[in-house]
Amino acid sequence: MYIVQFIPLQFAFSIINDYSTFCLRNITYFRNLEEKFDDKVTGDKKENIVEFRENRRRYELLAATLITCWTKLSSYSLKASDWSIFDDRTDGIAIVSTVECVRDFLLRETEDILDKKVWQLERNEVKYYDGFYHPSTFDTMAAPFWKRKRYEIQREYRFAFLSGSIRNIDTLIFYTRDPKLYIKKIYFGPRMEEENKRKILAQAIGAGLAGLIEKGE
């Protein structure tokens, strides 16, 4: 499956770099975005919490969860219309990859960072629910992969490291010297300024990523 991640400009320079960064966020980060900053696009105060009014049931996965969020694509190429999903990132970049590449990259690059006896990597498409009917297929352990229907436009595919014990990690940023393990294509946003394009291109050359930069539709 082809997937894409839309990157705000402020983080693009750290990713397209000869010492590239990769970020995993705890679910509390996304809860705070909506609760404290009223961000209803990236933020979600009910991350890992699923509620059904039909039978007044509320489920919460009480586990430490570090996630990276992507968007499903219909093909290997990014369409101009895809930028409308996160229109506040159109001055940044988009990174295209595949589920398998991101999975293998995460397992390899976190081998010495996250103890595999403590953390387990799960991955799946996000399911969207209306908050009323209780699907028979719902499982509390899958709560990180269920979101309210208002997020459906994001077509999210999610990778989640889960730990059964409490871990006080809000954000985990690690470096990789080989971002080509997961970066297969790079697109400039339609509103990116020419100066920033030149800067990122220069960094991409230094990182051996210039050949991955594509022209959008």
Secondary structure, DSSP 8 states (H G I E B T S, - for coil): -EEEEEE-HHHHHHHSSTTEEEEEEEHHHHHHHHHHH---SS--TTTTEEEETTTTEEEE--SEEEEEEEEE-SSSS--GGGGGGGGGGTTSEEEEEEHHHHHHHHHHHTTTTS-TTTEEEEEEE-EEE-SSS--TT--GGGGGGEEEGGGGGG-EEEEEEEESS----SEEEEEES-GGGT--EEEE-TT--HHHHHHHHHHHHHTT-GGGEE---
